[in-house]
Amino acid sequence: MEIPQTGWGGRGLVQLYTGNGKGKTTAALGLVLRAAGWGLRSYIAQFLKGQDYGELHSVARLAPLIVLEQFGTPNCVRTPSAQDRALAHSGLVRAQQALTGGKFTIVILDEICAALSLGLVALDEVTALIDNRPPDVELVLTGRNAPPELVERADLVTEMTEIRHPYSRGIGARVGIER
């Protein structure tokens, strides 16, 4: 299959997927899957995630078109530690490099809103990434509790709303479906 050289247009926007419903990360991954089909390269920084998820294995099969790095521990963060803050800071540094390095068309900061709400990163650090990104790079932010400042700056905002979830019936995360 030949990949057309037109269509992308080189204009990057800022997308935000937030809300309490399921599907924020999945929507972002769908975007990079679509982009990989056209030969575009994507970088994903996962904040607060250090667990073994199915997307890690899928993305490995699509390398070098998609690069995914995790900046979290295997444990759920309730009270942030110095290690959690250090990992989040490392994620911001790597995201900045991905944004400005010229190798990626799409950069995703997965769970960055959750990292913000836990105080692992500062809002001005995230807004600086938005303000200083090259105009031809698509930037995608995900996570619950998006601050109003990010909602205002984004070109596309989607709020995932939970209507019903299996967790409320005691059904945990299933391999290949939720993780």
C-alpha positions as CSV (number, residue, x, y, z in Angstrom):
1,M,0.0,0.0,0.0
2,E,1.4,3.4,-0.9
3,I,0.9,6.1,1.6
4,P,-0.3,9.4,0.2
5,Q,2.0,12.4,0.8
6,T,-0.9,14.8,1.1
7,G,-3.7,15.1,3.6
8,W,-1.9,15.7,6.9
9,G,-1.4,19.3,6.1
10,G,1.1,19.8,8.8
11,R,-1.2,21.7,11.2
12,G,-1.1,20.2,14.7
13,L,-3.8,20.8,17.2
14,V,-4.3,20.2,20.9
15,Q,-6.8,17.5,21.8
16,L,-8.0,16.8,25.3
17,Y,-9.9,13.6,26.4
18,T,-11.2,13.9,30.0
19,G,-14.1,12.9,32.2
20,N,-14.9,10.0,34.6
21,G,-15.9,7.6,31.8
22,K,-13.8,4.9,30.3
23,G,-12.1,5.4,27.0
24,K,-9.7,8.4,27.3
25,T,-6.5,6.4,26.7
26,T,-8.3,4.2,24.2
27,A,-9.3,7.2,22.1
28,A,-5.7,8.5,22.1
29,L,-4.4,5.0,21.1
30,G,-7.0,4.9,18.3
31,L,-5.6,8.1,17.0
32,V,-2.0,6.8,16.9
33,L,-3.2,3.5,15.3
34,R,-4.8,5.5,12.5
35,A,-1.7,7.7,12.1
36,A,0.6,4.6,12.0
37,G,-1.6,3.3,9.1
38,W,-0.4,6.4,7.1
39,G,3.2,6.1,8.2
40,L,3.1,8.9,10.8
41,R,5.2,8.5,13.9
42,S,3.7,9.0,17.4
43,Y,5.1,9.2,20.9
44,I,3.1,8.3,24.0
45,A,4.2,9.2,27.6
46,Q,2.1,7.4,30.1
47,F,2.0,9.2,33.5
48,L,1.1,7.2,36.6
49,K,1.3,3.9,34.7
50,G,3.9,1.3,35.3
51,Q,1.7,-1.7,35.0
52,D,1.7,-4.3,32.3
53,Y,-1.0,-3.3,29.8
54,G,-2.0,-4.8,26.5
55,E,-1.2,-1.6,24.7
56,L,2.5,-2.1,25.6
57,H,2.6,-5.3,23.7
58,S,0.5,-3.9,20.7
59,V,2.7,-0.8,20.4
60,A,5.9,-2.9,20.5
61,R,4.6,-4.6,17.3
62,L,4.2,-1.2,15.6
63,A,7.6,0.2,16.4
64,P,9.2,2.4,15.3
65,L,6.0,4.2,14.2
66,I,4.8,4.3,17.8
67,V,7.0,4.7,20.8
68,L,5.5,4.3,24.3
69,E,7.2,5.0,27.6
70,Q,5.8,4.7,31.1
71,F,6.5,7.1,33.9
72,G,4.9,5.5,36.9
73,T,5.2,2.6,39.3
74,P,3.1,-0.6,39.2
75,N,1.1,0.7,42.2
76,C,-1.9,3.0,42.1
77,V,-0.9,6.4,43.4
78,R,-3.1,7.7,46.2
79,T,-0.5,9.7,48.2
80,P,2.3,10.8,45.8
81,S,5.9,9.9,46.8
82,A,9.1,11.5,45.8
83,Q,9.6,8.7,43.3
84,D,6.2,9.4,41.8
85,R,7.2,13.1,41.3
86,A,10.6,12.2,39.9
87,L,9.0,9.8,37.4
88,A,6.4,12.4,36.3
89,H,9.2,15.0,35.9
90,S,11.1,12.5,33.7
91,G,7.9,12.1,31.7
92,L,7.7,15.9,31.1
93,V,11.3,16.0,30.0
94,R,10.8,13.2,27.5
95,A,7.6,14.7,26.2
96,Q,9.4,18.0,25.6
97,Q,12.1,16.1,23.7
98,A,9.5,14.3,21.7
99,L,7.6,17.5,20.9
100,T,10.6,19.4,19.7
101,G,12.8,16.6,18.3
102,G,11.2,16.6,14.8
103,K,10.6,12.8,14.8
104,F,7.0,12.6,15.8
105,T,3.7,13.9,14.3
106,I,1.7,13.1,17.4
107,V,2.7,13.3,21.1
108,I,0.3,12.0,23.7
109,L,0.5,12.8,27.4
110,D,-1.6,10.0,28.8
111,E,-3.0,10.6,32.3
112,I,-1.4,14.0,32.5
113,C,-4.6,15.5,33.9
114,A,-4.5,12.9,36.7
115,A,-0.8,13.7,37.3
116,L,-1.8,17.4,37.6
117,S,-4.6,16.7,40.0
118,L,-2.3,14.7,42.3
119,G,0.3,17.5,42.2
120,L,3.0,15.4,40.4
121,V,3.4,18.1,37.8
122,A,2.6,21.8,37.7
123,L,0.0,23.4,35.4
124,D,2.6,25.9,34.1
125,E,4.8,23.0,33.0
126,V,2.0,21.5,31.0
127,T,0.9,24.8,29.5
128,A,4.5,25.6,28.5
129,L,4.5,22.3,26.5
130,I,1.3,23.5,24.8
131,D,2.6,27.0,24.1
132,N,6.1,25.9,22.9
133,R,5.1,22.9,20.7
134,P,5.9,23.1,17.0
135,P,2.9,24.0,14.9
136,D,3.1,20.8,13.0
137,V,2.8,18.4,16.0
138,E,-0.5,17.1,17.3
139,L,-0.6,17.1,21.1
140,V,-3.1,14.9,23.0
141,L,-3.7,15.2,26.7
142,T,-5.8,12.6,28.6
143,G,-7.0,12.0,32.2
144,R,-9.7,12.8,34.6
145,N,-10.1,16.3,36.2
146,A,-8.8,18.4,33.4
147,P,-8.2,21.9,34.8
148,P,-10.2,24.7,33.1
149,E,-6.9,26.2,31.7
150,L,-6.3,23.1,29.6
151,V,-10.0,22.9,28.5
152,E,-9.6,26.5,27.3
153,R,-6.4,25.9,25.4
154,A,-7.4,22.7,23.6
155,D,-8.7,22.8,20.1
156,L,-10.8,19.6,20.6
157,V,-12.2,18.6,24.0
158,T,-14.1,15.3,24.6
159,E,-15.5,14.5,28.0
160,M,-16.1,10.8,28.6
161,T,-19.2,10.4,30.8
162,E,-19.7,7.2,32.8
163,I,-23.3,5.9,32.5
164,R,-22.6,2.4,33.8
165,H,-19.4,0.5,34.5
166,P,-18.7,-3.1,35.4
167,Y,-16.5,-2.0,38.4
168,S,-19.6,-1.0,40.2
169,R,-20.8,-4.6,40.0
170,G,-17.4,-5.9,41.3
171,I,-16.1,-6.9,37.9
172,G,-12.3,-6.0,37.9
173,A,-10.1,-5.0,35.0
174,R,-10.0,-7.8,32.4
175,V,-6.8,-8.7,30.4
176,G,-7.2,-7.5,26.8
177,I,-10.3,-5.4,27.6
178,E,-9.5,-2.9,30.4
179,R,-5.8,-3.7,30.6
